[in-house]
Amino acid sequence: MVCLFHFTCGNTSFILDQNVFKQVASVGWLGVEIFFVISGFVIPYSMYKNGYQLHSFPRFLLRRLLRLEPPYLLSMVIVLVLNYLSALSSLYQGPGFVFDPVQLGLHLGYLIAFVPGYDWLTPVYWSLAIEFQYYLIVGLLFGLINHRHVLWFWAGALGLLLLALAFPNDKLFFHYSPYFVLGFGLFRKLERGLPDLHFYGLATLALGLIYFQTGLQTTLAALFPCLLILFAPG
């Protein structure tokens, strides 16, 4: 979905707006929100199956980075090479190629969003930064997410939802925490027997907050994976 969106809509002059394929693919950016809900379910599910404990946090983070970093680093090399080769063309009309080691270093720590004056080599990296922040949060809060007493789970979930209101900055994980909280609720329901009243109450709060933040499209995007995981888990 995301790739089709960027392919059709990334260059506004590439395909006419009247093109049906472009009109359909124009909602593909919602694939990111869908992925956030899935990640909120899959990562705690994996941690639960592997008996995660807080002392396993360094190993957990290392495993996440080994999944994330190789394609990320390879893509950065490709982007830099393409930028350099493009600047050599007589048809090129953009800014000249500049290699900034500070900018590259900030990419390695997903810190571009926090340092004024620096931009991502390609804007799509923003979602990787959110996912990395999520890994830090879920590794530290899994004890609440998986706690045998449901009140502790609620404390963690409500805390994240309140932080979404307190920190509306879309460069921070907390802005997107309602999507991940939906995933946490799915994990608790399917693996830890969260009662229906609790689950649907939590889902209503999370979806309501998403609607308040960004409207109907993102709310429906968040609802879609929930329905699939609930009613078609196979």
C-alpha positions in Angstrom: 0.0 0.0 0.0 2.7 2.5 1.0 4.9 1.7 -2.0 2.0 2.1 -4.4 1.1 5.4 -2.8 4.6 6.8 -3.2 4.9 5.4 -6.8 1.6 7.1 -7.9 1.5 10.2 -5.7 5.2 11.0 -5.0 5.5 13.0 -8.2 2.3 14.9 -8.9 3.1 15.2 -12.6 3.9 11.5 -13.1 0.3 10.3 -13.3 -2.8 12.4 -13.9 -5.1 12.9 -10.9 -8.0 11.5 -12.9 -6.3 8.2 -13.3 -8.4 5.5 -11.4 -5.3 3.6 -10.3 -3.8 6.8 -8.7 -7.1 7.5 -7.0 -7.2 4.1 -5.4 -3.6 4.1 -4.5 -3.9 7.6 -3.0 -5.1 6.1 0.3 -2.0 3.8 0.5 -0.3 5.9 3.1 -2.8 4.4 5.6 -0.7 1.2 5.4 1.6 2.8 8.0 -1.2 3.1 10.5 -2.3 -0.5 9.7 1.3 -1.6 10.3 1.4 0.1 13.7 -1.6 -1.8 14.9 -0.1 -5.1 13.6 3.2 -4.3 15.3 1.4 -3.5 18.6 0.0 -7.1 18.4 2.9 -9.1 17.0 5.8 -7.8 19.1 4.2 -8.4 22.5 2.9 -11.8 21.2 6.5 -12.7 20.3 7.8 -11.5 23.6 5.2 -13.5 25.5 6.0 -16.7 23.5 9.7 -16.2 24.2 9.3 -15.6 28.0 10.5 -12.0 27.9 11.7 -10.5 31.1 13.0 -7.0 31.8 16.6 -8.2 32.1 16.3 -9.5 28.5 15.8 -5.9 27.3 19.4 -5.5 25.8 19.0 -8.8 23.9 15.5 -7.9 22.7 16.7 -4.5 21.4 19.7 -6.1 19.7 17.4 -8.5 17.9 15.1 -5.7 16.8 18.0 -3.7 15.5 19.3 -6.7 13.5 15.9 -6.8 11.8 15.7 -3.1 11.2 19.2 -1.9 10.5 20.6 -3.9 7.5 17.8 -2.9 5.0 17.8 0.6 6.5 21.6 1.0 6.0 21.5 -0.5 2.5 18.7 1.9 1.5 20.7 4.9 2.8 23.6 3.8 0.6 21.3 3.5 -2.4 19.8 7.0 -1.7 23.2 8.6 -1.4 24.5 6.9 -4.6 21.4 8.0 -6.5 21.6 11.5 -5.2 25.2 11.7 -6.3 24.6 10.3 -9.8 21.5 12.5 -10.3 23.6 15.6 -9.5 26.0 14.6 -12.3 23.3 14.7 -14.9 22.9 17.8 -17.1 19.2 17.5 -16.8 19.2 17.6 -13.0 17.6 20.7 -11.5 17.8 20.1 -7.8 20.4 21.2 -5.2 24.0 19.9 -5.6 25.0 16.7 -3.8 26.3 17.3 -0.3 27.6 14.6 2.0 27.0 15.6 5.6 28.5 13.1 8.1 26.5 14.7 11.0 23.3 14.1 9.1 24.3 10.5 8.4 25.2 10.0 12.1 21.8 11.3 13.2 20.2 8.8 10.8 22.0 5.9 12.6 20.3 6.9 15.9 16.9 7.9 14.3 17.5 11.3 15.7 16.9 13.5 12.7 13.4 14.6 14.0 14.9 15.9 17.2 17.7 18.1 15.8 16.6 21.3 14.0 18.2 22.0 10.6 18.5 18.4 9.5 16.2 16.4 7.2 15.8 12.7 6.4 17.7 11.6 3.4 14.3 10.4 2.2 11.1 11.4 4.1 9.8 7.8 4.5 12.4 7.1 7.2 10.1 8.9 9.7 8.1 5.7 10.3 11.3 3.7 11.2 12.1 6.3 13.9 8.6 5.8 15.4 9.0 2.0 15.3 12.4 2.3 17.0 10.9 4.4 19.8 8.2 1.8 20.1 10.8 -0.9 20.6 12.2 1.1 23.5 8.8 1.6 25.0 7.5 -1.9 24.7 10.7 -3.4 26.0 10.3 -1.3 29.2 6.5 -1.6 29.6 6.0 -5.2 28.7 5.6 -6.1 32.4 2.5 -3.9 32.5 1.2 -5.1 29.1 1.5 -8.7 30.1 0.7 -8.4 33.9 -1.6 -11.1 35.2 -3.7 -8.4 37.0 -5.7 -6.6 34.3 -5.6 -3.3 36.3 -1.9 -3.1 35.7 -2.5 -3.6 32.0 -5.1 -0.8 32.0 -2.7 1.4 33.8 -0.1 1.0 31.0 -2.7 1.3 28.2 -4.4 4.4 29.7 -1.0 6.0 30.4 0.0 5.7 26.8 -3.4 7.1 25.6 -3.1 10.1 27.9 0.5 10.7 26.6 -1.0 10.8 23.1 -3.0 13.8 24.3 -0.1 15.3 26.2 2.4 15.0 23.4 0.7 15.6 20.0 4.0 16.0 18.3 3.9 13.5 15.4 7.7 13.0 15.6 7.2 11.1 18.8 5.9 7.6 19.4 3.2 8.9 21.8 1.3 10.6 19.0 0.8 7.1 17.5 0.4 5.2 20.7 -3.4 4.6 20.3 -2.6 2.3 17.3 -0.1 0.3 19.3 -2.5 0.2 22.3 -5.1 -1.4 20.0 -2.5 -4.1 19.2 -1.8 -4.6 23.0 -5.5 -5.1 23.5 -5.6 -7.7 20.8 -2.7 -9.5 22.3 -4.3 -9.5 25.8 -7.6 -10.7 24.4 -6.3 -13.6 22.3 -3.4 -14.8 24.5 -4.3 -13.7 28.0 -8.1 -13.9 27.9 -8.9 -10.2 28.3 -12.7 -10.1 28.9 -14.8 -8.7 26.0 -16.0 -5.7 28.0 -12.4 -4.7 28.7 -11.3 -5.2 25.2 -14.1 -3.4 23.5 -13.9 -0.6 26.0 -10.2 -0.1 25.3 -10.7 -0.3 21.6 -13.4 2.3 21.8 -11.1 4.7 23.7 -8.2 4.1 21.3 -10.3 4.4 18.1 -12.1 7.5 19.5 -8.7 9.1 20.2 -7.5 8.3 16.7 -10.6 9.9 15.3 -10.1 13.0 17.5 -6.5 13.2 16.3 -6.7 12.6 12.6 -10.2 11.8 11.5 -12.2 9.0 9.9 -9.7 7.6 7.4 -7.1 6.7 10.0 -9.8 5.4 12.3 -11.0 2.9 9.7 -7.4 2.0 8.9 -6.8 1.1 12.5 -10.0 -0.8 12.7 -9.2 -3.0 9.7 -6.4 -5.1 11.1 -8.3 -5.4 14.4 -11.2 -7.1 12.6 -8.8 -9.3 10.7 -6.9 -10.4 13.8 -10.1 -10.9 15.8 -12.2 -12.8 13.3 -9.7 -14.3 10.9 -6.7 -15.1 13.1 -5.5 -17.9 10.9 
